[in-house]
């Protein structure tokens, strides 16, 4: 059994990490969050020490060295711009890190953390849950065995967010990395994992609520569209707040179900030494970093996603 500490335990994604820790037979001994509304700890880790100040949290990690409560892993669920510093914090105390996506915001940060892994002997793994989704793993095998050299892809992700989203850290590009980083990085990871690294990256639309563009990968041309605006939900999505679609050569690839246990699967893989690390995430981080820097080129019929063509900007 391993001991875990959780940073950002008051956030949206933390319950999935807490459940994964418990479901894999481990325990949470400490948690950190500036927000003290963390009653969910009573469900998963009633005996965990809780801190609202990072100095007190780090002092606890240090004091527990060599005891039965020594922390082996730090799970990081904090805002995106804090991930790199919190990974470094884990390393300082001799703990490995498991970090929510995006693991960091820039390729430069990835390179820095690679150096720290070598120096400390610690390792950071990240949550790329789509890579352990059964249907997506099967798709990767099919594409690998396909004779077709280049596939045509349409990727659509609509996830409704209210005004709170834009007023929170998620709405600040400096902190979240922007829309494509915050809600899209795992899809960019998925398509590069299946279809190869990018050779061309074009942005057609980029606003606070909509992003769309075109990627050329080694084995696919990808028209993509992401938004947090619920008005784009299709009629068939009545009553739902999220819509995912992946069309491959005009055929819909179904992967709507099977998401509930994926964090548990990722944790089990990490604990077995099979987690995804810094090298794995680099292509997707490079894509979203480039998107932040690229100026929108405007829509065109040849390479724009069909939904983007209908946008009035």
PLY file of the C-alpha trace (Angstrom):
ply
format ascii 1.0
element vertex 313
property float x
property float y
property float z
element edge 312
property int vertex1
property int vertex2
end_header
0.00 0.00 0.00
1.29 3.45 -0.99
0.67 6.76 0.74
-0.65 9.66 -1.31
-0.94 13.40 -0.81
-3.38 15.35 -2.99
-2.88 18.97 -4.10
-6.05 20.74 -5.26
-8.40 18.47 -3.37
-11.18 21.06 -3.49
-11.29 21.10 -7.29
-13.61 19.56 -9.87
-11.39 16.63 -10.82
-10.12 15.68 -7.36
-12.92 13.15 -6.57
-11.79 10.96 -9.47
-8.26 10.92 -8.08
-9.42 10.19 -4.54
-11.56 7.31 -5.78
-8.71 5.94 -7.90
-6.32 6.05 -4.93
-8.76 4.16 -2.72
-9.90 1.73 -5.43
-6.29 0.72 -6.14
-5.80 -0.18 -2.48
-3.87 2.88 -1.35
-4.57 5.72 1.06
-4.53 9.51 1.25
-2.55 10.80 4.21
-2.50 14.53 3.39
-4.24 17.12 1.21
-3.66 20.76 0.26
-6.09 23.37 -1.03
-6.57 27.08 -0.32
-10.32 26.38 -0.32
-11.44 24.64 2.88
-14.72 23.29 1.42
-13.36 19.76 1.19
-15.95 17.65 2.96
-15.47 14.92 0.37
-12.35 13.92 2.31
-14.67 12.41 4.91
-15.79 9.91 2.28
-12.42 8.88 0.91
-9.81 9.82 3.52
-11.33 10.73 6.89
-7.96 10.54 8.66
-6.01 12.64 6.16
-4.23 15.77 7.38
-5.52 18.87 5.60
-3.64 22.10 4.89
-4.55 25.42 3.30
-0.96 26.73 3.23
1.72 25.11 1.08
4.41 25.83 3.71
2.56 23.76 6.31
1.89 21.03 3.78
5.57 20.79 2.80
6.61 20.75 6.45
4.31 17.77 6.98
5.77 15.92 3.99
9.23 16.45 5.41
8.26 15.46 8.97
6.70 12.21 7.78
9.91 10.97 6.12
10.80 7.56 7.53
7.42 7.10 9.25
4.38 5.00 8.34
2.84 8.15 6.84
5.72 8.95 4.48
4.27 10.17 1.17
5.20 8.09 -1.88
3.04 9.87 -4.47
1.64 13.38 -4.80
-1.52 13.64 -6.94
-1.80 17.08 -8.54
-5.26 18.48 -9.32
-4.40 22.17 -9.07
-4.91 24.87 -11.75
-2.87 24.23 -14.87
-0.29 27.00 -14.40
0.68 25.55 -11.00
1.34 22.00 -12.22
5.06 22.47 -12.87
5.72 24.01 -9.45
3.69 21.32 -7.68
5.53 18.53 -9.53
8.78 20.13 -8.36
7.39 20.21 -4.82
6.74 16.47 -4.94
10.26 15.83 -6.23
11.78 17.95 -3.45
10.32 15.54 -0.93
11.32 12.38 -2.77
7.82 11.58 -4.03
6.67 10.66 -7.51
3.87 12.76 -9.01
0.64 11.92 -10.80
-0.58 15.07 -12.53
-3.85 15.91 -14.22
-3.70 17.05 -17.82
-2.29 19.23 -19.14
0.82 18.14 -17.30
2.37 21.58 -17.99
1.70 24.44 -20.38
4.91 24.54 -22.44
7.49 22.25 -23.99
10.17 24.25 -22.14
8.62 23.13 -18.83
8.64 19.53 -20.05
12.37 19.73 -20.75
13.04 21.25 -17.33
11.12 18.46 -15.60
12.99 15.82 -17.60
16.19 17.20 -16.12
14.75 17.13 -12.61
13.66 13.52 -13.05
17.25 12.59 -13.82
18.58 14.60 -10.88
16.12 13.34 -8.27
15.26 9.84 -9.47
11.58 10.79 -9.12
9.05 10.48 -11.93
5.92 12.29 -13.03
3.07 10.49 -14.79
-0.02 12.11 -16.20
-3.69 11.29 -16.79
-4.18 10.38 -20.44
-7.36 8.42 -19.84
-8.36 8.20 -23.50
-5.32 5.99 -24.09
-6.78 3.34 -21.79
-10.32 3.52 -23.22
-11.05 0.12 -24.79
-12.66 1.46 -27.96
-9.81 3.91 -28.57
-7.16 1.27 -27.97
-8.92 -0.94 -30.52
-9.04 1.96 -32.98
-5.29 2.49 -32.62
-4.71 -1.17 -33.50
-7.02 -0.92 -36.53
-5.26 2.18 -37.86
-1.84 0.63 -37.28
-2.86 -2.41 -39.34
-4.63 -0.38 -42.04
-3.14 -0.07 -45.51
-4.56 3.41 -45.94
-1.81 6.03 -45.84
-3.89 9.09 -44.87
-7.25 9.36 -43.12
-9.69 12.28 -43.08
-10.80 13.20 -39.56
-13.48 15.49 -38.12
-13.17 16.00 -34.36
-15.93 17.82 -32.48
-16.10 18.46 -28.75
-18.83 20.59 -27.19
-18.91 20.84 -23.41
-21.27 23.40 -21.87
-19.81 25.88 -19.41
-21.55 28.82 -17.76
-20.33 32.30 -16.93
-18.36 30.95 -13.94
-15.92 29.27 -16.35
-14.79 32.56 -17.86
-14.50 34.29 -14.47
-12.46 31.47 -12.95
-8.79 30.63 -13.60
-10.00 28.44 -16.47
-10.97 31.56 -18.40
-7.50 33.13 -18.07
-5.15 31.96 -20.82
-2.11 32.67 -18.62
-3.39 30.21 -16.03
-5.27 27.58 -18.05
-3.44 27.77 -21.36
-6.67 28.75 -23.08
-9.63 26.79 -24.36
-7.73 24.26 -26.46
-5.34 23.45 -23.63
-7.98 23.25 -20.94
-10.63 21.14 -22.69
-8.88 19.91 -25.82
-5.42 18.67 -24.90
-6.54 15.09 -24.23
-8.16 14.89 -27.68
-5.02 16.19 -29.34
-3.09 13.58 -27.42
-5.51 10.88 -28.57
-5.27 11.71 -32.28
-1.47 12.07 -32.27
-1.19 8.77 -30.36
-3.23 7.08 -33.07
-2.32 8.97 -36.25
1.21 10.24 -35.60
2.96 13.53 -34.94
1.85 16.87 -36.45
3.40 18.27 -39.60
1.10 21.30 -40.00
-0.99 23.33 -37.54
-3.49 25.99 -38.64
-5.98 27.91 -36.48
-9.15 29.14 -38.16
-11.18 30.44 -35.22
-10.04 31.42 -31.73
-12.29 33.21 -29.23
-13.03 32.85 -25.52
-15.71 30.25 -26.28
-14.79 28.69 -29.65
-11.63 27.27 -31.16
-11.28 25.49 -34.47
-8.50 24.58 -36.84
-6.73 22.08 -39.03
-3.93 19.64 -38.27
-1.93 17.52 -40.64
-0.59 14.42 -38.91
1.61 11.68 -40.30
-1.44 9.54 -41.11
-4.39 11.94 -40.97
-5.76 15.34 -41.89
-7.81 16.63 -38.97
-10.50 19.31 -38.95
-11.28 20.10 -35.31
-13.83 22.18 -33.44
-14.03 22.82 -29.69
-16.44 25.01 -27.75
-17.91 25.63 -24.30
-20.96 27.33 -25.85
-24.05 25.16 -25.31
-25.80 26.72 -28.32
-23.69 24.45 -30.55
-25.12 21.27 -29.04
-26.89 19.32 -31.81
-30.62 18.64 -31.62
-29.98 14.98 -30.86
-28.13 15.96 -27.69
-31.27 17.21 -25.93
-30.89 16.96 -22.17
-27.11 16.52 -22.39
-24.38 19.05 -21.68
-21.59 17.37 -23.63
-21.21 16.14 -27.19
-18.20 14.24 -28.59
-17.81 13.20 -32.20
-14.96 11.65 -34.12
-15.56 10.96 -37.80
-12.95 8.90 -39.62
-13.21 8.92 -43.41
-16.86 9.97 -43.05
-17.78 7.24 -40.55
-18.72 8.04 -36.96
-16.46 6.42 -34.37
-18.44 5.77 -31.21
-16.72 6.34 -27.87
-19.40 8.01 -25.75
-19.42 5.38 -23.00
-16.79 3.71 -20.86
-15.37 6.81 -19.14
-16.37 6.17 -15.53
-13.47 3.95 -14.45
-10.65 5.36 -16.56
-8.85 7.24 -13.77
-8.77 3.99 -11.78
-7.20 2.22 -14.75
-4.60 4.98 -15.18
-3.64 4.82 -11.51
-3.27 1.05 -11.65
-0.99 1.44 -14.68
1.18 4.05 -12.94
1.52 1.91 -9.83
2.59 -0.99 -12.04
5.28 1.11 -13.69
3.33 1.53 -16.93
2.21 5.16 -16.66
2.51 7.83 -19.34
5.23 10.41 -18.75
6.80 13.55 -20.14
7.93 12.09 -23.47
4.41 10.79 -24.17
2.72 14.16 -23.69
5.14 16.29 -25.69
3.35 16.21 -29.10
0.01 17.36 -27.66
1.60 20.05 -25.47
3.47 21.34 -28.54
0.21 21.49 -30.50
-1.71 23.50 -27.90
1.27 25.76 -27.20
1.51 26.56 -30.92
-2.26 27.19 -31.08
-1.91 29.82 -28.35
0.71 31.64 -30.41
-0.90 31.30 -33.86
-3.11 34.05 -35.25
-6.48 32.86 -36.65
-6.31 32.48 -40.41
-10.08 32.65 -40.94
-12.30 29.86 -42.20
-12.14 28.26 -45.62
-14.08 25.42 -47.20
-11.06 23.24 -47.88
-9.64 22.79 -44.40
-12.18 24.23 -41.92
-14.46 22.10 -39.76
-18.06 22.26 -41.07
-19.31 23.84 -37.85
-16.63 26.52 -38.00
-17.85 27.49 -41.45
-21.18 28.41 -39.89
-19.64 30.65 -37.22
-20.43 34.36 -37.47
-17.45 36.11 -35.93
0 1
1 2
2 3
3 4
4 5
5 6
6 7
7 8
8 9
9 10
10 11
11 12
12 13
13 14
14 15
15 16
16 17
17 18
18 19
19 20
20 21
21 22
22 23
23 24
24 25
25 26
26 27
27 28
28 29
29 30
30 31
31 32
32 33
33 34
34 35
35 36
36 37
37 38
38 39
39 40
40 41
41 42
42 43
43 44
44 45
45 46
46 47
47 48
48 49
49 50
50 51
51 52
52 53
53 54
54 55
55 56
56 57
57 58
58 59
59 60
60 61
61 62
62 63
63 64
64 65
65 66
66 67
67 68
68 69
69 70
70 71
71 72
72 73
73 74
74 75
75 76
76 77
77 78
78 79
79 80
80 81
81 82
82 83
83 84
84 85
85 86
86 87
87 88
88 89
89 90
90 91
91 92
92 93
93 94
94 95
95 96
96 97
97 98
98 99
99 100
100 101
101 102
102 103
103 104
104 105
105 106
106 107
107 108
108 109
109 110
110 111
111 112
112 113
113 114
114 115
115 116
116 117
117 118
118 119
119 120
120 121
121 122
122 123
123 124
124 125
125 126
126 127
127 128
128 129
129 130
130 131
131 132
132 133
133 134
134 135
135 136
136 137
137 138
138 139
139 140
140 141
141 142
142 143
143 144
144 145
145 146
146 147
147 148
148 149
149 150
150 151
151 152
152 153
153 154
154 155
155 156
156 157
157 158
158 159
159 160
160 161
161 162
162 163
163 164
164 165
165 166
166 167
167 168
168 169
169 170
170 171
171 172
172 173
173 174
174 175
175 176
176 177
177 178
178 179
179 180
180 181
181 182
182 183
183 184
184 185
185 186
186 187
187 188
188 189
189 190
190 191
191 192
192 193
193 194
194 195
195 196
196 197
197 198
198 199
199 200
200 201
201 202
202 203
203 204
204 205
205 206
206 207
207 208
208 209
209 210
210 211
211 212
212 213
213 214
214 215
215 216
216 217
217 218
218 219
219 220
220 221
221 222
222 223
223 224
224 225
225 226
226 227
227 228
228 229
229 230
230 231
231 232
232 233
233 234
234 235
235 236
236 237
237 238
238 239
239 240
240 241
241 242
242 243
243 244
244 245
245 246
246 247
247 248
248 249
249 250
250 251
251 252
252 253
253 254
254 255
255 256
256 257
257 258
258 259
259 260
260 261
261 262
262 263
263 264
264 265
265 266
266 267
267 268
268 269
269 270
270 271
271 272
272 273
273 274
274 275
275 276
276 277
277 278
278 279
279 280
280 281
281 282
282 283
283 284
284 285
285 286
286 287
287 288
288 289
289 290
290 291
291 292
292 293
293 294
294 295
295 296
296 297
297 298
298 299
299 300
300 301
301 302
302 303
303 304
304 305
305 306
306 307
307 308
308 309
309 310
310 311
311 312
